[in-house]
Amino acid sequence: MPKKVNIKTIASELGVSPSTVSKALKDSHEISEETRSKIQAYAKFYHYKPNTLALGLRNQKTMALGVIVPEIVHHFFSRVISGIENTASQNDYNLMICLSKDQLSKEIQNIDMLTNGSVDGLLVTVAKESLEKCNFEHFERLIAQDFPIVFLDRVPPNLQIDKVIIDDSAGGYKAAKHLIEKGYRKLAILTTPQHVTVGVDREMGFLKALKESGLTIYPKFDIKVNENEPIDSQIEKLFSQKELPDGIFAVNENYASIALKIAQKRGLKVPDDIAIIGFTDGLISKTTNPTLTTVAQHGYTMGSQATEILLNRIYNKNEAIPNQTIVISTNVVEREST
């Protein structure tokens, strides 16, 4: 029995080439199923582990990717990270995950740490405070140095960058159209302040649907939620008016679930008296009573595709590759709240 199993050992023992072993261990369909199964079984029996350190030294790479997101408990970001991890691991890459907590200073601190020789590239969702203060110097510096970086979901505006984004405008449009098709006419929106671009785009799509349908747009039904202040009391203002909406579009599932709670507390029946649709098909939407209709964002796909772009940048670092923008489409998941 071999003392230390590596790719050359496996190749020698099974009478195949090292490249065949490498491809089989990555489950490549270039290799026949019989050969793949034999190689994988041998590797598993002898507890083979790839030498990522040696691989990194040989390629002059760290074999690690940096990921900076606001939080990981949020369903959307957890799905994004799952997509990143799956694609990264298929390419022998590990992840270093940092949280910005939506703070500019924390984001800068994370970038300084990760780009100090720790990772080969970055995947970033921009912090809300960076967007609010329009401070992107830390990103501009990396871009000027040709450091591989791909942005997801929230991106710095007006920079020539690689990005994978949700079609937020179309998502807001689909949400409003869903309410309109269900017969609701006085529609409200719970959205973000103007500096949070995803909220702005979702509202644009929402208003477009209202205009196309000839519905009245009620400024009093447009609630912009400042998350630095108590969220519940801000959403409560929508329900404190003499005239109430009969449908609500919330730009995230947190706002939607709070609106649902307040509506029920005030004796309103959902969806008979008022319908609610959110954004992000997470656990909250599936477990409220009634369950929430929502717009699905497909975070896993976003994470996976962003990682593919980043790895292509890393592998072809000396080539002039045009910046890419990938737009992920959305769809309405209908549940009990509409």
Backbone hydrogen bonds in HBPLUS format (Angstrom, degrees):
<---DONOR---> <-ACCEPTOR-->    atom                        ^
c    i                          cat <-CA-CA->   ^        H-A-AA   ^      H-
h    n   atom  resd res      DA  || num        DHA   H-A  angle D-A-AA Bond
n    s   type  num  typ     dist DA aas  dist angle  dist       angle   num
A0010-ILE N   A0006-ASN O   3.03 MM   4  6.33 166.9  2.05 160.9 163.4     1
A0011-ALA N   A0007-ILE O   2.92 MM   4  6.11 162.2  1.95 149.6 155.0     2
A0012-SER N   A0008-LYS O   2.91 MM   4  6.08 160.4  1.95 148.3 153.2     3
A0013-GLU N   A0009-THR O   2.92 MM   4  6.13 166.1  1.94 156.2 159.8     4
A0014-LEU N   A0010-ILE O   2.99 MM   4  6.08 152.9  2.06 150.0 156.6     5
A0015-GLY N   A0011-ALA O   2.84 MM   4  5.67 115.0  2.27 138.2 152.2     6
A0016-VAL N   A0011-ALA O   2.99 MM   5  4.87 154.4  2.06 137.3 142.7     7
A0020-THR N   A0017-SER O   3.07 MM   3  5.22 124.9  2.39 100.4 114.3     8
A0021-VAL N   A0017-SER O   3.17 MM   4  6.58 154.7  2.23 150.1 157.0     9
A0022-SER N   A0018-PRO O   2.91 MM   4  6.20 163.3  1.94 153.0 157.3    10
A0023-LYS N   A0019-SER O   2.99 MM   4  6.16 163.4  2.02 146.3 150.2    11
A0024-ALA N   A0020-THR O   2.91 MM   4  6.03 156.8  1.96 146.3 153.4    12
A0025-LEU N   A0021-VAL O   2.93 MM   4  6.12 156.1  1.99 154.3 159.9    13
A0026-LYS N   A0023-LYS O   3.12 MM   3  5.12 134.9  2.33  94.7 107.5    14
A0028-SER N   A0023-LYS O   2.91 MM   5  5.24 170.1  1.92 151.8 150.3    15
A0027-ASP N   A0024-ALA O   2.92 MM   3  4.83 155.1  1.98 103.6 109.0    16
A0031-ILE N   A0028-SER O   3.33 MM   3  6.05 165.4  2.35 113.5 117.1    17
A0036-ARG N   A0032-SER O   2.87 MM   4  6.09 166.8  1.89 159.5 163.9    18
A0037-SER N   A0033-GLU O   2.94 MM   4  6.02 165.2  1.96 147.5 151.4    19
A0038-LYS N   A0034-GLU O   3.06 MM   4  6.26 156.7  2.12 144.8 151.1    20
A0039-ILE N   A0035-THR O   2.94 MM   4  6.15 166.6  1.96 155.8 158.9    21
A0040-GLN N   A0036-ARG O   2.86 MM   4  5.98 169.4  1.87 157.4 161.0    22
A0041-ALA N   A0037-SER O   2.93 MM   4  5.92 154.2  2.00 141.9 149.2    23
A0042-TYR N   A0038-LYS O   3.04 MM   4  6.22 156.0  2.10 142.8 149.2    24
A0043-ALA N   A0039-ILE O   2.91 MM   4  6.14 165.4  1.93 153.3 157.4    25
A0044-LYS N   A0040-GLN O   2.92 MM   4  6.04 156.9  1.97 144.5 151.0    26
A0045-PHE N   A0041-ALA O   2.95 MM   4  6.10 158.9  1.99 146.6 152.3    27
A0046-TYR N   A0042-TYR O   3.08 MM   4  6.32 157.8  2.14 152.4 157.2    28
A0048-TYR N   A0043-ALA O   2.83 MM   5  4.95 172.4  1.84 151.4 151.9    29
A0047-HIS N   A0044-LYS O   3.21 MM   3  4.99 162.9  2.24 101.3 104.7    30
A0052-THR N   A0050-PRO O   3.10 MM   2  5.73 120.6  2.47 107.4  91.3    31
A0055-LEU N   A0051-ASN O   3.00 MM   4  6.25 160.3  2.04 152.0 158.4    32
A0056-GLY N   A0052-THR O   2.87 MM   4  5.94 154.2  1.93 140.9 147.6    33
A0057-LEU N   A0053-LEU O   2.95 MM   4  6.22 158.1  2.00 150.5 156.1    34
A0058-ARG N   A0054-ALA O   2.90 MM   4  6.05 159.3  1.94 149.1 154.9    35
A0059-ASN N   A0055-LEU O   3.04 MM   4  6.19 151.2  2.13 143.4 150.8    36
A0060-GLN N   A0056-GLY O   2.76 MM   4  5.56 106.6  2.30 135.7 153.7    37
A0061-LYS N   A0056-GLY O   2.69 MM   5  4.56 160.6  1.73 138.9 142.9    38
A0060-GLN N   A0057-LEU O   3.28 MM   3  4.84 151.4  2.37  91.1  99.5    39
A0094-ASN N   A0063-MET O   3.03 MM  31  6.37 162.5  2.06 141.0 144.3    40
A0120-ASP N   A0064-ALA O   2.88 MM  56  6.06 167.0  1.89 170.6 166.1    41
A0065-LEU N   A0094-ASN O   2.85 MM  29  6.29 153.1  1.92 154.6 161.8    42
A0096-MET N   A0065-LEU O   2.85 MM  31  6.13 149.2  1.94 161.9 162.5    43
A0066-GLY N   A0121-GLY O   2.91 MM  55  6.18 174.5  1.92 166.3 164.8    44
A0123-LEU N   A0066-GLY O   2.82 MM  57  6.20 145.6  1.94 151.1 162.4    45
A0067-VAL N   A0096-MET O   2.88 MM  29  6.10 158.3  1.93 155.2 153.6    46
A0098-CYS N   A0067-VAL O   2.77 MM  31  6.08 167.1  1.79 171.6 176.2    47
A0068-ILE N   A0123-LEU O   2.91 MM  55  6.34 161.1  1.94 162.3 168.1    48
A0125-THR N   A0068-ILE O   2.97 MM  57  6.30 158.4  2.02 168.3 175.1    49
A0069-VAL N   A0098-CYS O   3.18 MM  29  6.65 157.6  2.24 162.2 162.2    50
A0100-SER N   A0069-VAL O   2.95 MM  31  6.02 154.6  2.02 132.8 140.9    51
A0101-LYS N   A0070-PRO O   3.11 MM  31  4.49 136.2  2.31 117.8 123.4    52
A0078-SER N   A0074-HIS O   2.98 MM   4  6.21 153.8  2.05 157.0 165.5    53
A0079-ARG N   A0075-HIS O   3.02 MM   4  6.26 151.4  2.10 150.8 157.8    54
A0080-VAL N   A0076-PHE O   2.96 MM   4  6.28 153.0  2.04 146.9 155.2    55
A0081-ILE N   A0077-PHE O   2.93 MM   4  6.12 164.6  1.96 148.1 151.2    56
A0082-SER N   A0078-SER O   3.05 MM   4  6.23 148.8  2.15 137.2 145.7    57
A0083-GLY N   A0079-ARG O   3.04 MM   4  6.34 156.7  2.10 149.3 154.3    58
A0084-ILE N   A0080-VAL O   2.97 MM   4  6.30 154.5  2.04 149.3 157.0    59
A0085-GLU N   A0081-ILE O   2.81 MM   4  5.99 169.1  1.83 155.5 158.1    60
A0086-ASN N   A0082-SER O   3.05 MM   4  6.17 162.0  2.08 148.2 152.5    61
A0087-THR N   A0083-GLY O   3.32 MM   4  6.44 171.8  2.33 146.6 148.6    62
A0088-ALA N   A0084-ILE O   2.87 MM   4  5.98 161.2  1.91 155.5 161.9    63
A0089-SER N   A0085-GLU O   2.88 MM   4  5.92 167.9  1.90 151.1 154.3    64
A0090-GLN N   A0086-ASN O   3.20 MM   4  6.36 148.2  2.31 141.0 149.0    65
A0091-ASN N   A0088-ALA O   2.93 MM   3  5.26 145.8  2.04 105.9 116.8    66
A0093-TYR N   A0088-ALA O   2.86 MM   5  4.86 161.5  1.90 139.1 135.9    67
A0092-ASP N   A0089-SER O   3.09 MM   3  4.88 158.4  2.14 110.1 107.8    68
A0103-GLN N   A0100-SER O   2.91 MM   3  5.58 165.2  1.93 121.1 125.6    69
A0129-GLU N   A0102-ASP O   3.25 MM  27  5.89 153.4  2.32 129.5 137.1    70
A0107-GLU N   A0103-GLN O   3.01 MM   4  6.20 153.0  2.08 147.4 155.3    71
A0108-ILE N   A0104-LEU O   2.97 MM   4  6.28 161.0  2.01 157.9 162.1    72
A0109-GLN N   A0105-SER O   2.97 MM   4  6.15 158.6  2.02 143.6 150.0    73
A0110-ASN N   A0106-LYS O   2.89 MM   4  6.10 158.2  1.94 147.9 153.5    74
A0111-ILE N   A0107-GLU O   3.01 MM   4  6.26 159.6  2.06 149.0 154.1    75
A0112-ASP N   A0108-ILE O   2.93 MM   4  6.15 164.6  1.95 155.0 158.9    76
A0113-MET N   A0109-GLN O   3.09 MM   4  6.27 156.6  2.15 147.2 153.2    77
A0114-LEU N   A0110-ASN O   2.92 MM   4  6.10 168.7  1.93 154.4 157.6    78
A0115-THR N   A0111-ILE O   2.96 MM   4  5.89 161.2  1.99 152.2 156.5    79
A0116-ASN N   A0113-MET O   3.44 MM   3  5.55 163.1  2.47 106.1 108.3    80
A0122-LEU N   A0148-PRO O   2.96 MM  26  6.40 152.4  2.03 140.3 148.4    81
A0150-VAL N   A0122-LEU O   2.92 MM  28  6.33 155.5  1.98 151.5 158.4    82
A0124-VAL N   A0150-VAL O   3.00 MM  26  6.42 157.5  2.05 153.1 160.3    83
A0152-LEU N   A0124-VAL O   2.86 MM  28  5.98 155.1  1.92 143.8 147.1    84
A0126-VAL N   A0154-ARG O   3.19 MM  28  5.34 169.6  2.21 133.8 131.2    85
A0131-LEU N   A0127-ALA O   3.23 MM   4  6.64 153.7  2.30 147.5 154.4    86
A0132-GLU N   A0128-LYS O   2.82 MM   4  6.08 156.7  1.87 150.6 158.0    87
A0133-LYS N   A0129-GLU O   2.93 MM   4  6.06 158.4  1.98 148.1 152.6    88
A0134-CYS N   A0130-SER O   2.88 MM   4  5.67 108.5  2.40 130.5 147.0    89
A0135-ASN N   A0130-SER O   3.06 MM   5  5.21 148.3  2.17 143.5 150.3    90
A0134-CYS N   A0131-LEU O   3.25 MM   3  4.89 148.1  2.35  91.8 101.2    91
A0139-PHE N   A0136-PHE O   3.02 MM   3  5.32 130.2  2.27 104.1 117.3    92
A0140-GLU N   A0136-PHE O   2.90 MM   4  6.20 161.1  1.93 155.9 162.2    93
A0141-ARG N   A0137-GLU O   2.94 MM   4  6.08 152.8  2.02 148.6 154.4    94
A0143-ILE N   A0139-PHE O   2.93 MM   4  6.22 162.4  1.96 157.0 162.2    95
A0144-ALA N   A0140-GLU O   2.95 MM   4  6.09 155.6  2.01 145.5 151.8    96
A0145-GLN N   A0141-ARG O   3.18 MM   4  6.40 134.9  2.39 135.1 146.4    97
A0145-GLN N   A0142-LEU O   3.09 MM   3  5.06 128.5  2.36  93.4 107.4    98
A0147-PHE N   A0142-LEU O   2.99 MM   5  5.31 169.2  2.00 155.9 152.6    99
A0146-ASP N   A0143-ILE O   3.02 MM   3  4.98 159.9  2.06 105.1 110.0   100
A0151-PHE N   A0162-ASP O   3.04 MM  11  6.34 171.8  2.05 144.7 145.2   101
A0164-VAL N   A0151-PHE O   2.87 MM  13  6.35 152.1  1.95 155.6 164.4   102
A0154-ARG N   A0152-LEU O   2.70 MM   2  5.83 106.9  2.23 121.5 107.6   103
A0153-ASP N   A0164-VAL O   2.99 MM  11  6.41 151.0  2.08 154.8 156.9   104
A0163-LYS N   A0324-GLN O   2.92 MM 161  6.39 157.6  1.97 156.6 164.1   105
A0326-ILE N   A0163-LYS O   2.95 MM 163  6.43 161.2  1.99 154.2 159.6   106
A0165-ILE N   A0326-ILE O   2.88 MM 161  6.32 156.7  1.93 167.8 173.0   107
A0328-ILE N   A0165-ILE O   2.74 MM 163  6.09 166.0  1.76 160.0 164.6   108
A0168-ASP N   A0166-ILE O   2.75 MM   2  5.29 128.6  2.01 109.5  93.1   109
A0167-ASP N   A0328-ILE O   2.87 MM 161  5.78 151.9  1.95 162.2 153.2   110
A0171-GLY N   A0167-ASP O   2.95 MM   4  6.23 147.2  2.06 146.2 156.8   111
A0172-GLY N   A0168-ASP O   2.94 MM   4  6.22 157.7  1.99 154.4 158.1   112
A0173-TYR N   A0169-SER O   2.99 MM   4  6.23 153.3  2.07 145.9 153.9   113
A0174-LYS N   A0170-ALA O   2.88 MM   4  6.08 160.0  1.92 148.3 153.1   114
A0175-ALA N   A0171-GLY O   3.02 MM   4  6.22 151.7  2.10 143.3 151.1   115
A0176-ALA N   A0172-GLY O   3.10 MM   4  6.33 164.9  2.12 147.7 150.7   116
A0177-LYS N   A0173-TYR O   2.93 MM   4  6.13 165.8  1.95 154.1 158.6   117
A0178-HIS N   A0174-LYS O   2.94 MM   4  6.03 148.7  2.03 141.4 149.5   118
A0179-LEU N   A0175-ALA O   3.20 MM   4  6.55 157.7  2.25 147.7 152.4   119
A0180-ILE N   A0176-ALA O   2.90 MM   4  6.17 162.8  1.93 154.6 160.0   120
A0181-GLU N   A0177-LYS O   2.82 MM   4  5.94 162.6  1.85 149.8 154.4   121
A0182-LYS N   A0178-HIS O   3.14 MM   4  6.31 131.8  2.39 136.0 148.0   122
A0182-LYS N   A0179-LEU O   3.13 MM   3  5.12 132.3  2.37  93.9 107.2   123
A0184-TYR N   A0179-LEU O   3.10 MM   5  5.55 162.0  2.14 152.6 146.9   124
A0183-GLY N   A0180-ILE O   2.94 MM   3  5.19 158.4  1.98 108.0 114.8   125
A0246-ASP N   A0186-LYS O   2.84 MM  60  5.38 150.7  1.93 138.9 148.6   126
A0247-GLY N   A0186-LYS O   3.33 MM  61  6.30 142.4  2.48 148.9 141.4   127
A0188-ALA N   A0247-GLY O   2.83 MM  59  6.21 158.4  1.88 152.6 159.2   128
A0249-PHE N   A0188-ALA O   2.90 MM  61  6.22 157.0  1.95 144.1 150.6   129
A0189-ILE N   A0221-PHE O   2.94 MM  32  6.34 160.3  1.97 159.2 162.3   130
A0223-ILE N   A0189-ILE O   2.98 MM  34  6.23 164.9  2.00 177.0 174.4   131
A0190-LEU N   A0249-PHE O   2.88 MM  59  6.28 157.0  1.94 149.2 154.5   132
A0251-VAL N   A0190-LEU O   2.97 MM  61  6.24 165.1  1.99 177.2 172.8   133
A0191-THR N   A0223-ILE O   2.86 MM  32  6.18 164.8  1.88 161.9 167.0   134
A0225-VAL N   A0191-THR O   2.79 MM  34  6.02 169.8  1.80 155.2 152.0   135
A0196-VAL N   A0193-PRO O   3.16 MM   3  5.95 162.0  2.20 123.4 128.2   136
A0199-GLY N   A0196-VAL O   3.12 MM   3  5.72 126.8  2.42 114.4 126.0   137
A0200-VAL N   A0196-VAL O   3.25 MM   4  6.57 157.3  2.30 149.1 155.9   138
A0201-ASP N   A0197-THR O   2.90 MM   4  6.13 163.7  1.92 156.6 159.9   139
A0202-ARG N   A0198-VAL O   3.02 MM   4  6.21 157.0  2.08 142.8 149.1   140
A0203-GLU N   A0199-GLY O   2.97 MM   4  6.16 153.3  2.04 145.7 153.0   141
A0204-MET N   A0200-VAL O   2.94 MM   4  6.22 150.1  2.03 146.5 155.1   142
A0205-GLY N   A0201-ASP O   3.14 MM   4  6.45 158.9  2.18 149.8 153.6   143
A0206-PHE N   A0202-ARG O   3.04 MM   4  6.24 154.9  2.11 142.6 149.9   144
A0207-LEU N   A0203-GLU O   2.87 MM   4  6.10 166.6  1.88 158.4 160.1   145
A0208-LYS N   A0204-MET O   2.97 MM   4  6.12 150.2  2.06 143.4 152.1   146
A0209-ALA N   A0205-GLY O   3.17 MM   4  6.43 155.0  2.24 146.4 151.3   147
A0210-LEU N   A0206-PHE O   3.22 MM   4  6.58 153.3  2.29 144.9 152.2   148
A0211-LYS N   A0207-LEU O   2.95 MM   4  6.20 162.6  1.98 153.4 157.4   149
A0212-GLU N   A0208-LYS O   2.96 MM   4  6.17 164.5  1.99 151.4 155.8   150
A0213-SER N   A0209-ALA O   3.09 MM   4  6.21 144.5  2.22 139.8 148.7   151
A0215-LEU N   A0210-LEU O   2.98 MM   5  5.19 158.2  2.03 156.1 153.0   152
A0214-GLY N   A0211-LYS O   3.07 MM   3  5.07 157.7  2.13 103.0 109.9   153
A0221-PHE N   A0218-TYR O   2.93 MM   3  5.31 151.4  2.02 111.4 120.5   154
A0222-ASP N   A0219-PRO O   3.07 MM   3  5.28 160.1  2.11 113.6 115.1   155
A0229-GLU N   A0226-ASN O   3.08 MM   3  5.78 164.6  2.11 120.4 124.2   156
A0234-GLN N   A0231-ILE O   3.08 MM   3  5.31 126.0  2.38 103.2 117.3   157
A0235-ILE N   A0231-ILE O   3.08 MM   4  6.40 160.4  2.12 160.5 165.8   158
A0236-GLU N   A0232-ASP O   2.82 MM   4  5.97 144.8  1.94 147.1 158.5   159
A0237-LYS N   A0234-GLN O   3.30 MM   3  5.53 141.1  2.47  98.5 107.8   160
A0238-LEU N   A0235-ILE O   3.06 MM   3  5.63 143.3  2.20 112.4 121.2   161
A0239-PHE N   A0236-GLU O   2.94 MM   3  5.36 132.9  2.17 108.0 120.2   162
A0240-SER N   A0237-LYS O   3.20 MM   3  4.98 154.8  2.26  96.5 104.1   163
A0275-ALA N   A0246-ASP O   2.96 MM  29  6.28 158.0  2.01 130.9 134.1   164
A0248-ILE N   A0275-ALA O   2.78 MM  27  6.15 145.8  1.90 143.6 154.8   165
A0277-ILE N   A0248-ILE O   2.91 MM  29  6.33 154.2  1.98 160.1 168.6   166
A0250-ALA N   A0277-ILE O   2.90 MM  27  6.26 166.7  1.92 162.0 166.6   167
A0256-ALA N   A0252-ASN O   3.22 MM   4  6.47 158.4  2.27 145.6 152.1   168
A0253-GLU N   A0279-PHE O   2.95 MM  26  5.33 109.5  2.46 163.2 147.3   169
A0257-SER N   A0253-GLU O   2.93 MM   4  6.02 157.1  1.99 141.3 146.3   170
A0258-ILE N   A0254-ASN O   3.06 MM   4  6.29 154.9  2.12 149.4 156.2   171
A0259-ALA N   A0255-TYR O   2.92 MM   4  6.13 160.0  1.96 149.7 155.3   172
A0260-LEU N   A0256-ALA O   2.96 MM   4  6.18 151.7  2.04 144.5 152.4   173
A0261-LYS N   A0257-SER O   3.02 MM   4  6.23 155.9  2.08 141.8 147.8   174
A0262-ILE N   A0258-ILE O   2.96 MM   4  6.24 161.7  1.99 154.2 158.5   175
A0263-ALA N   A0259-ALA O   2.91 MM   4  6.03 162.3  1.94 149.0 154.3   176
A0264-GLN N   A0260-LEU O   3.06 MM   4  6.25 162.3  2.10 149.3 153.5   177
A0265-LYS N   A0261-LYS O   2.98 MM   4  6.17 151.3  2.07 142.8 151.4   178
A0266-ARG N   A0262-ILE O   3.02 MM   4  6.27 138.3  2.20 145.0 155.3   179
A0266-ARG N   A0263-ALA O   3.20 MM   3  5.22 130.2  2.46  93.9 106.7   180
A0268-LEU N   A0263-ALA O   2.94 MM   5  5.26 156.6  1.99 158.1 150.6   181
A0267-GLY N   A0264-GLN O   3.02 MM   3  5.05 160.3  2.06 106.3 110.0   182
A0273-ASP N   A0269-LYS O   2.67 MM   4  5.13 154.8  1.73 141.2 150.4   183
A0274-ILE N   A0269-LYS O   3.31 MM   5  6.64 149.8  2.40 151.7 155.8   184
A0276-ILE N   A0337-SER O   3.20 MM  61  5.55 156.8  2.25 128.5 135.2   185
A0278-GLY N   A0293-THR O   2.95 MM  15  6.39 162.4  1.98 145.0 147.2   186
A0295-VAL N   A0278-GLY O   3.04 MM  17  6.32 130.2  2.30 117.4 129.8   187
A0280-THR N   A0295-VAL O   2.84 MM  15  5.67 173.0  1.84 153.1 155.0   188
A0286-LYS N   A0283-LEU O   3.12 MM   3  5.12 124.0  2.45  95.0 109.5   189
A0287-THR N   A0283-LEU O   3.06 MM   4  6.15 127.3  2.35 147.1 160.1   190
A0287-THR N   A0284-ILE O   3.20 MM   3  5.35 144.5  2.33 101.9 111.8   191
A0288-THR N   A0284-ILE O   3.19 MM   4  6.18 127.1  2.49 156.4 162.6   192
A0292-LEU N   A0285-SER O   2.89 MM   7  4.70 155.4  1.95 141.7 146.6   193
A0337-SER N   A0291-THR O   2.90 MM  46  5.97 131.2  2.14 159.1 173.3   194
A0294-THR N   A0333-VAL O   3.01 MM  39  5.31 159.3  2.05 141.6 147.3   195
A0333-VAL N   A0294-THR O   2.72 MM  39  5.31 171.8  1.72 165.3 168.3   196
A0296-ALA N   A0331-ASN O   2.80 MM  35  5.49 161.2  1.84 170.5 164.2   197
A0302-MET N   A0298-HIS O   3.22 MM   4  6.57 156.4  2.28 145.6 152.5   198
A0303-GLY N   A0299-GLY O   2.93 MM   4  6.21 164.4  1.96 157.1 159.3   199
A0304-SER N   A0300-TYR O   3.01 MM   4  6.21 164.3  2.03 154.0 158.2   200
A0305-GLN N   A0301-THR O   2.96 MM   4  6.08 169.7  1.97 154.4 157.1   201
A0306-ALA N   A0302-MET O   2.98 MM   4  6.06 157.6  2.03 150.1 156.6   202
A0307-THR N   A0303-GLY O   3.11 MM   4  6.22 152.0  2.19 142.1 149.1   203
A0308-GLU N   A0304-SER O   3.11 MM   4  6.41 150.6  2.20 145.0 152.8   204
A0309-ILE N   A0305-GLN O   3.13 MM   4  6.42 157.0  2.18 146.4 151.5   205
A0310-LEU N   A0306-ALA O   3.00 MM   4  6.27 160.6  2.04 146.5 152.1   206
A0311-LEU N   A0307-THR O   2.87 MM   4  6.06 167.7  1.89 154.9 157.7   207
A0312-ASN N   A0308-GLU O   3.04 MM   4  6.17 152.6  2.12 142.6 150.1   208
A0313-ARG N   A0309-ILE O   3.03 MM   4  6.36 148.5  2.13 145.4 154.0   209
A0313-ARG N   A0310-LEU O   3.05 MM   3  5.04 117.3  2.46  94.7 110.1   210
A0314-ILE N   A0310-LEU O   2.93 MM   4  6.29 155.1  1.99 150.7 157.9   211
A0315-TYR N   A0311-LEU O   2.84 MM   4  6.02 169.2  1.85 155.6 157.9   212
A0316-ASN N   A0312-ASN O   3.05 MM   4  6.00 137.9  2.24 136.1 146.4   213
A0319-GLU N   A0316-ASN O   3.02 MM   3  5.49 165.6  2.04 119.1 123.0   214
